Amino acid sequence: MNNLINRYTYREEWSEEDQAYISRCLEFPSLSAHGTTAEESLVEIKTVVQFVLEDLEKNGEDVP
């Protein structure tokens, strides 16, 4: 499953409003994660995606 998270497309950007970096996964547009650095936010979004993938698989749902 860990290799699956690297198959997705991630984007990090600075949010002036939040004063933090925000990362998103393009294949899961409703997910986002914050961090004080771009790298930290990327690690966080990958953790969130990993959780979602495990949940989808556990419930027998299709993994995009």
mmCIF file as Biopython writes it, N, C-alpha, C and O atoms, coordinates in Angstrom:
data_model
#
loop_
_atom_site.group_PDB
_atom_site.id
_atom_site.type_symbol
_atom_site.label_atom_id
_atom_site.label_alt_id
_atom_site.label_comp_id
_atom_site.label_asym_id
_atom_site.label_entity_id
_atom_site.label_seq_id
_atom_site.pdbx_PDB_ins_code
_atom_site.Cartn_x
_atom_site.Cartn_y
_atom_site.Cartn_z
_atom_site.occupancy
_atom_site.B_iso_or_equiv
_atom_site.auth_seq_id
_atom_site.auth_asym_id
_atom_site.pdbx_PDB_model_num
ATOM 1   N N  . MET A ? 1  ? 0.823   -1.199 0.000  1.0 0.0 1  A 1 
ATOM 2   C CA . MET A ? 1  ? 0.000   0.000  0.000  1.0 0.0 1  A 1 
ATOM 3   C C  . MET A ? 1  ? 0.865   1.259  0.000  1.0 0.0 1  A 1 
ATOM 4   O O  . MET A ? 1  ? 0.484   2.255  -0.614 1.0 0.0 1  A 1 
ATOM 5   N N  . ASN A ? 2  ? 2.016   1.243  0.670  1.0 0.0 2  A 1 
ATOM 6   C CA . ASN A ? 2  ? 2.871   2.432  0.715  1.0 0.0 2  A 1 
ATOM 7   C C  . ASN A ? 2  ? 3.287   2.897  -0.672 1.0 0.0 2  A 1 
ATOM 8   O O  . ASN A ? 2  ? 3.383   4.099  -0.918 1.0 0.0 2  A 1 
ATOM 9   N N  . ASN A ? 3  ? 3.535   1.955  -1.583 1.0 0.0 3  A 1 
ATOM 10  C CA . ASN A ? 3  ? 3.907   2.344  -2.940 1.0 0.0 3  A 1 
ATOM 11  C C  . ASN A ? 3  ? 2.762   3.047  -3.658 1.0 0.0 3  A 1 
ATOM 12  O O  . ASN A ? 3  ? 2.999   3.861  -4.551 1.0 0.0 3  A 1 
ATOM 13  N N  . LEU A ? 4  ? 1.528   2.741  -3.278 1.0 0.0 4  A 1 
ATOM 14  C CA . LEU A ? 4  ? 0.384   3.377  -3.914 1.0 0.0 4  A 1 
ATOM 15  C C  . LEU A ? 4  ? 0.356   4.887  -3.666 1.0 0.0 4  A 1 
ATOM 16  O O  . LEU A ? 4  ? -0.016  5.644  -4.563 1.0 0.0 4  A 1 
ATOM 17  N N  . ILE A ? 5  ? 0.739   5.338  -2.479 1.0 0.0 5  A 1 
ATOM 18  C CA . ILE A ? 5  ? 0.644   6.771  -2.197 1.0 0.0 5  A 1 
ATOM 19  C C  . ILE A ? 5  ? 1.577   7.581  -3.087 1.0 0.0 5  A 1 
ATOM 20  O O  . ILE A ? 5  ? 1.333   8.764  -3.325 1.0 0.0 5  A 1 
ATOM 21  N N  . ASN A ? 6  ? 2.628   6.966  -3.572 1.0 0.0 6  A 1 
ATOM 22  C CA . ASN A ? 6  ? 3.557   7.674  -4.458 1.0 0.0 6  A 1 
ATOM 23  C C  . ASN A ? 6  ? 3.068   7.737  -5.900 1.0 0.0 6  A 1 
ATOM 24  O O  . ASN A ? 6  ? 3.685   8.406  -6.729 1.0 0.0 6  A 1 
ATOM 25  N N  . ARG A ? 7  ? 1.986   7.064  -6.209 1.0 0.0 7  A 1 
ATOM 26  C CA . ARG A ? 7  ? 1.421   7.097  -7.563 1.0 0.0 7  A 1 
ATOM 27  C C  . ARG A ? 7  ? 0.470   8.275  -7.771 1.0 0.0 7  A 1 
ATOM 28  O O  . ARG A ? 7  ? 0.032   8.540  -8.890 1.0 0.0 7  A 1 
ATOM 29  N N  . TYR A ? 8  ? 0.163   8.963  -6.702 1.0 0.0 8  A 1 
ATOM 30  C CA . TYR A ? 8  ? -0.772  10.077 -6.779 1.0 0.0 8  A 1 
ATOM 31  C C  . TYR A ? 8  ? -0.029  11.392 -7.002 1.0 0.0 8  A 1 
ATOM 32  O O  . TYR A ? 8  ? 1.189   11.470 -6.846 1.0 0.0 8  A 1 
ATOM 33  N N  . THR A ? 9  ? -0.783  12.414 -7.365 1.0 0.0 9  A 1 
ATOM 34  C CA . THR A ? 9  ? -0.221  13.724 -7.675 1.0 0.0 9  A 1 
ATOM 35  C C  . THR A ? 9  ? -0.458  14.662 -6.499 1.0 0.0 9  A 1 
ATOM 36  O O  . THR A ? 9  ? -1.590  14.852 -6.055 1.0 0.0 9  A 1 
ATOM 37  N N  . TYR A ? 10 ? 0.627   15.244 -6.006 1.0 0.0 10 A 1 
ATOM 38  C CA . TYR A ? 10 ? 0.545   16.130 -4.855 1.0 0.0 10 A 1 
ATOM 39  C C  . TYR A ? 10 ? 0.989   17.539 -5.241 1.0 0.0 10 A 1 
ATOM 40  O O  . TYR A ? 10 ? 1.804   17.743 -6.141 1.0 0.0 10 A 1 
ATOM 41  N N  . ARG A ? 11 ? 0.420   18.491 -4.527 1.0 0.0 11 A 1 
ATOM 42  C CA . ARG A ? 11 ? 0.787   19.883 -4.773 1.0 0.0 11 A 1 
ATOM 43  C C  . ARG A ? 11 ? 0.891   20.596 -3.430 1.0 0.0 11 A 1 
ATOM 44  O O  . ARG A ? 11 ? -0.004  20.500 -2.590 1.0 0.0 11 A 1 
ATOM 45  N N  . GLU A ? 12 ? 1.994   21.312 -3.243 1.0 0.0 12 A 1 
ATOM 46  C CA . GLU A ? 12 ? 2.161   22.117 -2.035 1.0 0.0 12 A 1 
ATOM 47  C C  . GLU A ? 12 ? 2.133   23.582 -2.446 1.0 0.0 12 A 1 
ATOM 48  O O  . GLU A ? 12 ? 2.669   23.957 -3.489 1.0 0.0 12 A 1 
ATOM 49  N N  . GLU A ? 13 ? 1.504   24.404 -1.616 1.0 0.0 13 A 1 
ATOM 50  C CA . GLU A ? 13 ? 1.494   25.841 -1.878 1.0 0.0 13 A 1 
ATOM 51  C C  . GLU A ? 13 ? 1.420   26.596 -0.562 1.0 0.0 13 A 1 
ATOM 52  O O  . GLU A ? 13 ? 0.919   26.087 0.441  1.0 0.0 13 A 1 
ATOM 53  N N  . TRP A ? 14 ? 1.923   27.808 -0.587 1.0 0.0 14 A 1 
ATOM 54  C CA . TRP A ? 14 ? 1.895   28.669 0.588  1.0 0.0 14 A 1 
ATOM 55  C C  . TRP A ? 14 ? 0.536   29.342 0.683  1.0 0.0 14 A 1 
ATOM 56  O O  . TRP A ? 14 ? 0.011   29.839 -0.313 1.0 0.0 14 A 1 
ATOM 57  N N  . SER A ? 15 ? -0.034  29.357 1.886  1.0 0.0 15 A 1 
ATOM 58  C CA . SER A ? 15 ? -1.291  30.050 2.135  1.0 0.0 15 A 1 
ATOM 59  C C  . SER A ? 15 ? -0.997  31.258 3.013  1.0 0.0 15 A 1 
ATOM 60  O O  . SER A ? 15 ? -0.663  31.124 4.190  1.0 0.0 15 A 1 
ATOM 61  N N  . GLU A ? 16 ? -1.126  32.424 2.427  1.0 0.0 16 A 1 
ATOM 62  C CA . GLU A ? 16 ? -0.917  33.655 3.185  1.0 0.0 16 A 1 
ATOM 63  C C  . GLU A ? 16 ? -1.940  33.762 4.311  1.0 0.0 16 A 1 
ATOM 64  O O  . GLU A ? 16 ? -1.622  34.185 5.423  1.0 0.0 16 A 1 
ATOM 65  N N  . GLU A ? 17 ? -3.164  33.374 4.001  1.0 0.0 17 A 1 
ATOM 66  C CA . GLU A ? 17 ? -4.248  33.445 4.987  1.0 0.0 17 A 1 
ATOM 67  C C  . GLU A ? 17 ? -3.965  32.578 6.215  1.0 0.0 17 A 1 
ATOM 68  O O  . GLU A ? 17 ? -4.175  33.008 7.349  1.0 0.0 17 A 1 
ATOM 69  N N  . ASP A ? 18 ? -3.486  31.353 5.978  1.0 0.0 18 A 1 
ATOM 70  C CA . ASP A ? 18 ? -3.221  30.413 7.068  1.0 0.0 18 A 1 
ATOM 71  C C  . ASP A ? 18 ? -1.804  30.535 7.619  1.0 0.0 18 A 1 
ATOM 72  O O  . ASP A ? 18 ? -1.492  29.994 8.680  1.0 0.0 18 A 1 
ATOM 73  N N  . GLN A ? 19 ? -0.951  31.250 6.888  1.0 0.0 19 A 1 
ATOM 74  C CA . GLN A ? 19 ? 0.465   31.359 7.263  1.0 0.0 19 A 1 
ATOM 75  C C  . GLN A ? 19 ? 1.082   29.969 7.429  1.0 0.0 19 A 1 
ATOM 76  O O  . GLN A ? 19 ? 1.792   29.684 8.394  1.0 0.0 19 A 1 
ATOM 77  N N  . ALA A ? 20 ? 0.781   29.121 6.449  1.0 0.0 20 A 1 
ATOM 78  C CA . ALA A ? 20 ? 1.267   27.740 6.458  1.0 0.0 20 A 1 
ATOM 79  C C  . ALA A ? 20 ? 1.272   27.216 5.034  1.0 0.0 20 A 1 
ATOM 80  O O  . ALA A ? 20 ? 0.619   27.767 4.147  1.0 0.0 20 A 1 
ATOM 81  N N  . TYR A ? 21 ? 2.019   26.146 4.834  1.0 0.0 21 A 1 
ATOM 82  C CA . TYR A ? 21 ? 1.976   25.444 3.551  1.0 0.0 21 A 1 
ATOM 83  C C  . TYR A ? 21 ? 0.800   24.488 3.587  1.0 0.0 21 A 1 
ATOM 84  O O  . TYR A ? 21 ? 0.516   23.866 4.610  1.0 0.0 21 A 1 
ATOM 85  N N  . ILE A ? 22 ? 0.128   24.382 2.467  1.0 0.0 22 A 1 
ATOM 86  C CA . ILE A ? 22 ? -1.006  23.466 2.337  1.0 0.0 22 A 1 
ATOM 87  C C  . ILE A ? 22 ? -0.708  22.517 1.187  1.0 0.0 22 A 1 
ATOM 88  O O  . ILE A ? 22 ? -0.355  22.942 0.087  1.0 0.0 22 A 1 
ATOM 89  N N  . SER A ? 23 ? -0.855  21.236 1.457  1.0 0.0 23 A 1 
ATOM 90  C CA . SER A ? 23 ? -0.675  20.222 0.417  1.0 0.0 23 A 1 
ATOM 91  C C  . SER A ? 23 ? -2.002  19.571 0.124  1.0 0.0 23 A 1 
ATOM 92  O O  . SER A ? 23 ? -2.840  19.376 1.005  1.0 0.0 23 A 1 
ATOM 93  N N  . ARG A ? 24 ? -2.168  19.240 -1.141 1.0 0.0 24 A 1 
ATOM 94  C CA . ARG A ? 24 ? -3.375  18.552 -1.593 1.0 0.0 24 A 1 
ATOM 95  C C  . ARG A ? 24 ? -2.983  17.394 -2.496 1.0 0.0 24 A 1 
ATOM 96  O O  . ARG A ? 24 ? -1.909  17.380 -3.097 1.0 0.0 24 A 1 
ATOM 97  N N  . CYS A ? 25 ? -3.881  16.429 -2.574 1.0 0.0 25 A 1 
ATOM 98  C CA . CYS A ? 25 ? -3.725  15.320 -3.502 1.0 0.0 25 A 1 
ATOM 99  C C  . CYS A ? 25 ? -4.766  15.526 -4.591 1.0 0.0 25 A 1 
ATOM 100 O O  . CYS A ? 25 ? -5.965  15.561 -4.313 1.0 0.0 25 A 1 
ATOM 101 N N  . LEU A ? 26 ? -4.309  15.661 -5.827 1.0 0.0 26 A 1 
ATOM 102 C CA . LEU A ? 26 ? -5.225  15.987 -6.922 1.0 0.0 26 A 1 
ATOM 103 C C  . LEU A ? 26 ? -6.295  14.925 -7.145 1.0 0.0 26 A 1 
ATOM 104 O O  . LEU A ? 26 ? -7.404  15.242 -7.577 1.0 0.0 26 A 1 
ATOM 105 N N  . GLU A ? 27 ? -5.975  13.680 -6.858 1.0 0.0 27 A 1 
ATOM 106 C CA . GLU A ? 27 ? -6.952  12.607 -7.050 1.0 0.0 27 A 1 
ATOM 107 C C  . GLU A ? 27 ? -7.991  12.547 -5.926 1.0 0.0 27 A 1 
ATOM 108 O O  . GLU A ? 27 ? -9.026  11.896 -6.066 1.0 0.0 27 A 1 
ATOM 109 N N  . PHE A ? 28 ? -7.712  13.225 -4.820 1.0 0.0 28 A 1 
ATOM 110 C CA . PHE A ? 28 ? -8.633  13.315 -3.687 1.0 0.0 28 A 1 
ATOM 111 C C  . PHE A ? 28 ? -8.792  14.797 -3.345 1.0 0.0 28 A 1 
ATOM 112 O O  . PHE A ? 28 ? -8.225  15.258 -2.354 1.0 0.0 28 A 1 
ATOM 113 N N  . PRO A ? 29 ? -9.547  15.546 -4.138 1.0 0.0 29 A 1 
ATOM 114 C CA . PRO A ? 29 ? -9.593  17.008 -3.987 1.0 0.0 29 A 1 
ATOM 115 C C  . PRO A ? 29 ? -10.148 17.509 -2.657 1.0 0.0 29 A 1 
ATOM 116 O O  . PRO A ? 29 ? -9.917  18.665 -2.301 1.0 0.0 29 A 1 
ATOM 117 N N  . SER A ? 30 ? -10.858 16.689 -1.929 1.0 0.0 30 A 1 
ATOM 118 C CA . SER A ? 30 ? -11.403 17.148 -0.649 1.0 0.0 30 A 1 
ATOM 119 C C  . SER A ? 30 ? -10.390 17.046 0.490  1.0 0.0 30 A 1 
ATOM 120 O O  . SER A ? 30 ? -10.643 17.534 1.591  1.0 0.0 30 A 1 
ATOM 121 N N  . LEU A ? 31 ? -9.242  16.411 0.231  1.0 0.0 31 A 1 
ATOM 122 C CA . LEU A ? 31 ? -8.235  16.241 1.275  1.0 0.0 31 A 1 
ATOM 123 C C  . LEU A ? 31 ? -7.194  17.351 1.209  1.0 0.0 31 A 1 
ATOM 124 O O  . LEU A ? 31 ? -6.815  17.803 0.129  1.0 0.0 31 A 1 
ATOM 125 N N  . SER A ? 32 ? -6.739  17.782 2.383  1.0 0.0 32 A 1 
ATOM 126 C CA . SER A ? 32 ? -5.634  18.735 2.448  1.0 0.0 32 A 1 
ATOM 127 C C  . SER A ? 32 ? -4.925  18.563 3.784  1.0 0.0 32 A 1 
ATOM 128 O O  . SER A ? 32 ? -5.467  17.977 4.721  1.0 0.0 32 A 1 
ATOM 129 N N  . ALA A ? 33 ? -3.702  19.086 3.854  1.0 0.0 33 A 1 
ATOM 130 C CA . ALA A ? 33 ? -2.918  19.020 5.092  1.0 0.0 33 A 1 
ATOM 131 C C  . ALA A ? 33 ? -2.046  20.256 5.168  1.0 0.0 33 A 1 
ATOM 132 O O  . ALA A ? 33 ? -1.608  20.787 4.147  1.0 0.0 33 A 1 
ATOM 133 N N  . HIS A ? 34 ? -1.798  20.711 6.389  1.0 0.0 34 A 1 
ATOM 134 C CA . HIS A ? 34 ? -0.999  21.911 6.626  1.0 0.0 34 A 1 
ATOM 135 C C  . HIS A ? 34 ? 0.364   21.540 7.210  1.0 0.0 34 A 1 
ATOM 136 O O  . HIS A ? 34 ? 0.531   20.476 7.807  1.0 0.0 34 A 1 
ATOM 137 N N  . GLY A ? 35 ? 1.326   22.430 7.027  1.0 0.0 35 A 1 
ATOM 138 C CA . GLY A ? 35 ? 2.632   22.260 7.640  1.0 0.0 35 A 1 
ATOM 139 C C  . GLY A ? 35 ? 3.385   23.573 7.660  1.0 0.0 35 A 1 
ATOM 140 O O  . GLY A ? 35 ? 3.060   24.497 6.915  1.0 0.0 35 A 1 
ATOM 141 N N  . THR A ? 36 ? 4.386   23.653 8.511  1.0 0.0 36 A 1 
ATOM 142 C CA . THR A ? 36 ? 5.201   24.870 8.574  1.0 0.0 36 A 1 
ATOM 143 C C  . THR A ? 36 ? 6.197   24.947 7.433  1.0 0.0 36 A 1 
ATOM 144 O O  . THR A ? 36 ? 6.730   26.016 7.136  1.0 0.0 36 A 1 
ATOM 145 N N  . THR A ? 37 ? 6.449   23.800 6.787  1.0 0.0 37 A 1 
ATOM 146 C CA . THR A ? 37 ? 7.282   23.756 5.583  1.0 0.0 37 A 1 
ATOM 147 C C  . THR A ? 37 ? 6.534   22.969 4.514  1.0 0.0 37 A 1 
ATOM 148 O O  . THR A ? 37 ? 5.599   22.224 4.810  1.0 0.0 37 A 1 
ATOM 149 N N  . ALA A ? 38 ? 6.960   23.146 3.268  1.0 0.0 38 A 1 
ATOM 150 C CA . ALA A ? 38 ? 6.336   22.391 2.177  1.0 0.0 38 A 1 
ATOM 151 C C  . ALA A ? 38 ? 6.529   20.891 2.393  1.0 0.0 38 A 1 
ATOM 152 O O  . ALA A ? 38 ? 5.622   20.096 2.147  1.0 0.0 38 A 1 
ATOM 153 N N  . GLU A ? 39 ? 7.723   20.517 2.855  1.0 0.0 39 A 1 
ATOM 154 C CA . GLU A ? 39 ? 8.017   19.099 3.082  1.0 0.0 39 A 1 
ATOM 155 C C  . GLU A ? 39 ? 7.127   18.515 4.177  1.0 0.0 39 A 1 
ATOM 156 O O  . GLU A ? 39 ? 6.640   17.390 4.061  1.0 0.0 39 A 1 
ATOM 157 N N  . GLU A ? 40 ? 6.922   19.289 5.237  1.0 0.0 40 A 1 
ATOM 158 C CA . GLU A ? 40 ? 6.071   18.821 6.336  1.0 0.0 40 A 1 
ATOM 159 C C  . GLU A ? 40 ? 4.633   18.628 5.873  1.0 0.0 40 A 1 
ATOM 160 O O  . GLU A ? 40 ? 3.984   17.647 6.236  1.0 0.0 40 A 1 
ATOM 161 N N  . SER A ? 41 ? 4.138   19.562 5.076  1.0 0.0 41 A 1 
ATOM 162 C CA . SER A ? 41 ? 2.758   19.429 4.600  1.0 0.0 41 A 1 
ATOM 163 C C  . SER A ? 41 ? 2.624   18.246 3.641  1.0 0.0 41 A 1 
ATOM 164 O O  . SER A ? 41 ? 1.579   17.596 3.602  1.0 0.0 41 A 1 
ATOM 165 N N  . LEU A ? 42 ? 3.674   17.962 2.867  1.0 0.0 42 A 1 
ATOM 166 C CA . LEU A ? 42 ? 3.646   16.814 1.960  1.0 0.0 42 A 1 
ATOM 167 C C  . LEU A ? 42 ? 3.612   15.506 2.740  1.0 0.0 42 A 1 
ATOM 168 O O  . LEU A ? 42 ? 2.866   14.593 2.386  1.0 0.0 42 A 1 
ATOM 169 N N  . VAL A ? 43 ? 4.403   15.409 3.784  1.0 0.0 43 A 1 
ATOM 170 C CA . VAL A ? 43 ? 4.374   14.213 4.632  1.0 0.0 43 A 1 
ATOM 171 C C  . VAL A ? 43 ? 2.982   14.033 5.231  1.0 0.0 43 A 1 
ATOM 172 O O  . VAL A ? 43 ? 2.459   12.919 5.277  1.0 0.0 43 A 1 
ATOM 173 N N  . GLU A ? 44 ? 2.391   15.123 5.684  1.0 0.0 44 A 1 
ATOM 174 C CA . GLU A ? 44 ? 1.061   15.058 6.299  1.0 0.0 44 A 1 
ATOM 175 C C  . GLU A ? 44 ? -0.007  14.611 5.306  1.0 0.0 44 A 1 
ATOM 176 O O  . GLU A ? 44 ? -0.834  13.762 5.638  1.0 0.0 44 A 1 
ATOM 177 N N  . ILE A ? 45 ? -0.005  15.170 4.085  1.0 0.0 45 A 1 
ATOM 178 C CA . ILE A ? 45 ? -1.038  14.773 3.118  1.0 0.0 45 A 1 
ATOM 179 C C  . ILE A ? 45 ? -0.867  13.311 2.717  1.0 0.0 45 A 1 
ATOM 180 O O  . ILE A ? 45 ? -1.856  12.611 2.498  1.0 0.0 45 A 1 
ATOM 181 N N  . LYS A ? 46 ? 0.367   12.848 2.621  1.0 0.0 46 A 1 
ATOM 182 C CA . LYS A ? 46 ? 0.584   11.431 2.295  1.0 0.0 46 A 1 
ATOM 183 C C  . LYS A ? 46 ? 0.074   10.532 3.411  1.0 0.0 46 A 1 
ATOM 184 O O  . LYS A ? 46 ? -0.415  9.433  3.147  1.0 0.0 46 A 1 
ATOM 185 N N  . THR A ? 47 ? 0.182   10.985 4.645  1.0 0.0 47 A 1 
ATOM 186 C CA . THR A ? 47 ? -0.365  10.229 5.779  1.0 0.0 47 A 1 
ATOM 187 C C  . THR A ? 47 ? -1.883  10.155 5.682  1.0 0.0 47 A 1 
ATOM 188 O O  . THR A ? 47 ? -2.477  9.104  5.923  1.0 0.0 47 A 1 
ATOM 189 N N  . VAL A ? 48 ? -2.500  11.265 5.331  1.0 0.0 48 A 1 
ATOM 190 C CA . VAL A ? 48 ? -3.960  11.302 5.181  1.0 0.0 48 A 1 
ATOM 191 C C  . VAL A ? 48 ? -4.396  10.388 4.030  1.0 0.0 48 A 1 
ATOM 192 O O  . VAL A ? 48 ? -5.351  9.623  4.172  1.0 0.0 48 A 1 
ATOM 193 N N  . VAL A ? 49 ? -3.704  10.466 2.902  1.0 0.0 49 A 1 
ATOM 194 C CA . VAL A ? 49 ? -4.033  9.627  1.749  1.0 0.0 49 A 1 
ATOM 195 C C  . VAL A ? 49 ? -3.871  8.149  2.119  1.0 0.0 49 A 1 
ATOM 196 O O  . VAL A ? 49 ? -4.704  7.322  1.751  1.0 0.0 49 A 1 
ATOM 197 N N  . GLN A ? 50 ? -2.811  7.822  2.836  1.0 0.0 50 A 1 
ATOM 198 C CA . GLN A ? 50 ? -2.581  6.437  3.266  1.0 0.0 50 A 1 
ATOM 199 C C  . GLN A ? 50 ? -3.765  5.942  4.094  1.0 0.0 50 A 1 
ATOM 200 O O  . GLN A ? 50 ? -4.250  4.829  3.890  1.0 0.0 50 A 1 
ATOM 201 N N  . PHE A ? 51 ? -4.223  6.764  5.017  1.0 0.0 51 A 1 
ATOM 202 C CA . PHE A ? 51 ? -5.367  6.404  5.855  1.0 0.0 51 A 1 
ATOM 203 C C  . PHE A ? 51 ? -6.620  6.171  5.003  1.0 0.0 51 A 1 
ATOM 204 O O  . PHE A ? 51 ? -7.340  5.194  5.210  1.0 0.0 51 A 1 
ATOM 205 N N  . VAL A ? 52 ? -6.875  7.058  4.058  1.0 0.0 52 A 1 
ATOM 206 C CA . VAL A ? 52 ? -8.054  6.937  3.197  1.0 0.0 52 A 1 
ATOM 207 C C  . VAL A ? 52 ? -7.963  5.671  2.347  1.0 0.0 52 A 1 
ATOM 208 O O  . VAL A ? 52 ? -8.952  4.954  2.200  1.0 0.0 52 A 1 
ATOM 209 N N  . LEU A ? 53 ? -6.793  5.392  1.790  1.0 0.0 53 A 1 
ATOM 210 C CA . LEU A ? 53 ? -6.620  4.195  0.968  1.0 0.0 53 A 1 
ATOM 211 C C  . LEU A ? 53 ? -6.869  2.928  1.789  1.0 0.0 53 A 1 
ATOM 212 O O  . LEU A ? 53 ? -7.542  2.007  1.326  1.0 0.0 53 A 1 
ATOM 213 N N  . GLU A ? 54 ? -6.331  2.887  2.993  1.0 0.0 54 A 1 
ATOM 214 C CA . GLU A ? 54 ? -6.549  1.724  3.858  1.0 0.0 54 A 1 
ATOM 215 C C  . GLU A ? 54 ? -8.028  1.559  4.190  1.0 0.0 54 A 1 
ATOM 216 O O  . GLU A ? 54 ? -8.544  0.442  4.217  1.0 0.0 54 A 1 
ATOM 217 N N  . ASP A ? 55 ? -8.708  2.679  4.443  1.0 0.0 55 A 1 
ATOM 218 C CA . ASP A ? 55 ? -10.130 2.626  4.759  1.0 0.0 55 A 1 
ATOM 219 C C  . ASP A ? 55 ? -10.954 2.152  3.559  1.0 0.0 55 A 1 
ATOM 220 O O  . ASP A ? 55 ? -11.862 1.334  3.706  1.0 0.0 55 A 1 
ATOM 221 N N  . LEU A ? 56 ? -10.633 2.671  2.376  1.0 0.0 56 A 1 
ATOM 222 C CA . LEU A ? 56 ? -11.335 2.243  1.164  1.0 0.0 56 A 1 
ATOM 223 C C  . LEU A ? 56 ? -11.142 0.748  0.935  1.0 0.0 56 A 1 
ATOM 224 O O  . LEU A ? 56 ? -12.097 0.025  0.650  1.0 0.0 56 A 1 
ATOM 225 N N  . GLU A ? 57 ? -9.897  0.294  1.063  1.0 0.0 57 A 1 
ATOM 226 C CA . GLU A ? 57 ? -9.601  -1.124 0.842  1.0 0.0 57 A 1 
ATOM 227 C C  . GLU A ? 57 ? -10.304 -1.992 1.876  1.0 0.0 57 A 1 
ATOM 228 O O  . GLU A ? 57 ? -10.863 -3.034 1.534  1.0 0.0 57 A 1 
ATOM 229 N N  . LYS A ? 58 ? -10.282 -1.574 3.131  1.0 0.0 58 A 1 
ATOM 230 C CA . LYS A ? 58 ? -10.921 -2.331 4.213  1.0 0.0 58 A 1 
ATOM 231 C C  . LYS A ? 58 ? -12.429 -2.488 3.980  1.0 0.0 58 A 1 
ATOM 232 O O  . LYS A ? 58 ? -13.018 -3.516 4.314  1.0 0.0 58 A 1 
ATOM 233 N N  . ASN A ? 59 ? -13.027 -1.464 3.410  1.0 0.0 59 A 1 
ATOM 234 C CA . ASN A ? 59 ? -14.474 -1.488 3.172  1.0 0.0 59 A 1 
ATOM 235 C C  . ASN A ? 59 ? -14.844 -2.024 1.792  1.0 0.0 59 A 1 
ATOM 236 O O  . ASN A ? 59 ? -16.008 -1.966 1.395  1.0 0.0 59 A 1 
ATOM 237 N N  . GLY A ? 60 ? -13.858 -2.547 1.060  1.0 0.0 60 A 1 
ATOM 238 C CA . GLY A ? 60 ? -14.128 -3.156 -0.239 1.0 0.0 60 A 1 
ATOM 239 C C  . GLY A ? 60 ? -14.493 -2.167 -1.317 1.0 0.0 60 A 1 
ATOM 240 O O  . GLY A ? 60 ? -15.091 -2.536 -2.327 1.0 0.0 60 A 1 
ATOM 241 N N  . GLU A ? 61 ? -14.133 -0.895 -1.110 1.0 0.0 61 A 1 
ATOM 242 C CA . GLU A ? 61 ? -14.435 0.133  -2.103 1.0 0.0 61 A 1 
ATOM 243 C C  . GLU A ? 61 ? -13.285 0.264  -3.112 1.0 0.0 61 A 1 
ATOM 244 O O  . GLU A ? 61 ? -12.149 -0.123 -2.842 1.0 0.0 61 A 1 
ATOM 245 N N  . ASP A ? 62 ? -13.612 0.812  -4.260 1.0 0.0 62 A 1 
ATOM 246 C CA . ASP A ? 62 ? -12.607 1.006  -5.301 1.0 0.0 62 A 1 
ATOM 247 C C  . ASP A ? 62 ? -11.586 2.048  -4.861 1.0 0.0 62 A 1 
ATOM 248 O O  . ASP A ? 62 ? -11.934 3.083  -4.293 1.0 0.0 62 A 1 
ATOM 249 N N  . VAL A ? 63 ? -10.335 1.756  -5.134 1.0 0.0 63 A 1 
ATOM 250 C CA . VAL A ? 63 ? -9.252  2.703  -4.873 1.0 0.0 63 A 1 
ATOM 251 C C  . VAL A ? 63 ? -8.927  3.400  -6.186 1.0 0.0 63 A 1 
ATOM 252 O O  . VAL A ? 63 ? -8.575  2.752  -7.172 1.0 0.0 63 A 1 
ATOM 253 N N  . PRO A ? 64 ? -9.048  4.727  -6.192 1.0 0.0 64 A 1 
ATOM 254 C CA . PRO A ? 64 ? -8.769  5.458  -7.461 1.0 0.0 64 A 1 
ATOM 255 C C  . PRO A ? 64 ? -7.308  5.352  -7.853 1.0 0.0 64 A 1 
ATOM 256 O O  . PRO A ? 64 ? -6.903  5.900  -8.878 1.0 0.0 64 A 1 
#
